[in-house]
Amino acid sequence: MKKLTRIALAGALALMSSTVAHAAGEVNIYSYRQPELIKPLLDRFTKETGIATNVLFLDKGLVERIKAEGVNSPADVILTIDIQRLTEAKDGGVVQPVKDNALINKDIPASLRDADGEWFGLTTRGRVVYASKDRVAQSEITYEELADPKWKGKICIRDGQHAYNIALFASMIAHHGADYTQTWLTGLKNNLARKPDGNDRSQAKSIMAGECDISLGNTYYVGLMMTNDKAPEEKEWAKSIKVLFPNVKDRGTHVNVSGMALAKNSPNKANALKLMEFLASVEGQKIYAEQVFEYPVMTGAEPSAIVKSFGTIKPDTIALTEIAKHRKQASELVDKVGFNEGPSK
Ligand SMILES: [Fe+2]
């Protein structure tokens, strides 16, 4: 009865149950990731363990929802993307530590998980340069050179306040300090072809259209565009660009994560831990990374052939918690330099 109340609280209609016997119990997942992206992974988990999975997909307000549900929250595992949302879950007090689980902690590098065990990275995505195959000859690039006047009028980018850009800008502060980053952001802004606009994919479209030569974008969008049968025009956008991994000769390319956390009042904790162990396993990592065109965090698990075709990523190994510390300042600098107003006349 208690369980039913909990499920009802979560909004039974929003929960998508897998069709298996519930003999081994179930696990409730609150996810910022699209259900279709995680379905193959969850199906395999259920097949191996007999544990049914219920997914509540949210595109915002996940932390607020779990807070509002309080001790009766049915949430067991949180699946999300970006260091911003993982730290929000921790700071919001809706997760609990998993410190003593040898399996999970062994397989996930320390730089990609919370020191208190309150969140874990599962896959990484690089924030790379998309460059026009026709108009950009160079095969190497650095984030620093994006402020070089040689790129004047040639760069497209999405909103400077978007979490993906903020994390990158925060990593610049972590490596170079705030003063350097302010100057760098000003240089980057003045190299823009237009005001920041659109999403990562639409920058590739702009490159194909000749509006700009390079842009910043996440690696997985290239895989998603290349394979988008529903919107085949995106395949053309992807064909017009090549991926340049910034800073291969020094610190490496900025990466962010998708990740997981154990909900604070998890009613099915044993099953939740089994799922988390599966997500951190070689098998789970492979299925997940293949599906979402991301990089597995575990050495030994390979990315998909499409992702490999971009070249080899050398990830910046700075801890994500270090990057998270500078997010607020990065956001302030974006406003301070008027980044979203576009290039100065
Ligand atoms: Fe994304």
Residues whose N, C-alpha, C, O or C-beta is under 5 A from the ligand:
A	BS01	LIG	none
